[in-house]
Amino acid sequence: MSLLNTNQINEALKKLNQWEYKNNAISRSFKFSTYMEGISYVQSLALIAESENHHPDITIGWCNVKIEYTSHDLGGITDNCIKMATLTTNLFKKKN
């Protein structure tokens, strides 16, 4: 697995709504109606991340969950990060 360059990342993010590239990571915040809906989402996402062996950094707030992907091993964004961002977005759409 190799790192994507900035152009590759920006092209990939055009297909993903509301994801941002900053500080060698891609991130997005997801809003929920209740705190527990956010927690349920995180639990479901954790199962996907474990099965894909690519885990996000997660920040949980009141009705808000921020997800951030980077390859800690390589120090930037890989195809796996983009794949997980896509799966993360699809899970959000499915749950809402």
SVG drawing of the C-alpha trace seen along z (x, -y; Angstrom):
<svg xmlns="http://www.w3.org/2000/svg" viewBox="-33 -21 38 30">
<polyline fill="none" stroke="black" stroke-width="0.4" points="0.0,0.0 1.4,-3.4 0.5,-7.0 -1.8,-9.0 -0.6,-12.4 -2.6,-15.6 -4.3,-15.5 -5.4,-11.9 -6.8,-12.7 -8.7,-15.7 -10.1,-13.8 -11.3,-11.0 -12.9,-13.5 -14.9,-15.0 -17.0,-11.8 -17.4,-11.9 -19.7,-14.6 -18.2,-16.8 -14.9,-15.1 -11.9,-17.4 -8.1,-16.8 -5.9,-18.4 -2.7,-17.5 -2.2,-14.2 -5.7,-13.0 -9.2,-13.0 -12.1,-13.8 -15.8,-14.5 -18.3,-15.3 -21.6,-13.5 -24.7,-15.0 -27.3,-12.8 -30.6,-13.6 -29.6,-12.1 -26.4,-11.3 -27.2,-7.6 -27.7,-7.5 -24.2,-8.8 -23.0,-6.1 -24.8,-3.4 -23.2,-4.7 -19.8,-4.5 -20.4,-0.9 -21.5,0.1 -18.5,-1.7 -16.1,0.0 -17.2,3.4 -16.6,2.4 -13.2,0.9 -12.2,4.1 -13.2,6.3 -11.3,4.0 -8.4,3.6 -8.3,-0.1 -9.4,-2.1 -10.4,-5.8 -9.7,-8.3 -13.1,-9.1 -14.3,-12.1 -17.7,-11.8 -19.6,-14.9 -23.2,-15.9 -25.1,-14.6 -21.9,-14.9 -19.2,-12.3 -16.0,-13.3 -14.3,-10.5 -10.7,-10.9 -8.6,-8.5 -4.9,-8.4 -2.4,-5.6 -0.4,-5.8 2.1,-3.4 2.8,-5.4 2.0,-8.9 -0.7,-9.9 -3.7,-8.9 -3.9,-5.6 -6.6,-3.9 -7.7,-2.1 -8.5,-5.5 -10.6,-6.5 -12.4,-3.1 -13.1,-3.5 -14.4,-7.0 -16.8,-5.7 -17.9,-2.9 -18.3,-5.4 -20.5,-7.7 -22.6,-4.7 -23.2,-3.6 -24.4,-7.1 -26.8,-7.1 -28.1,-3.7 -28.7,-4.7 -30.4,-7.9"/>
</svg>
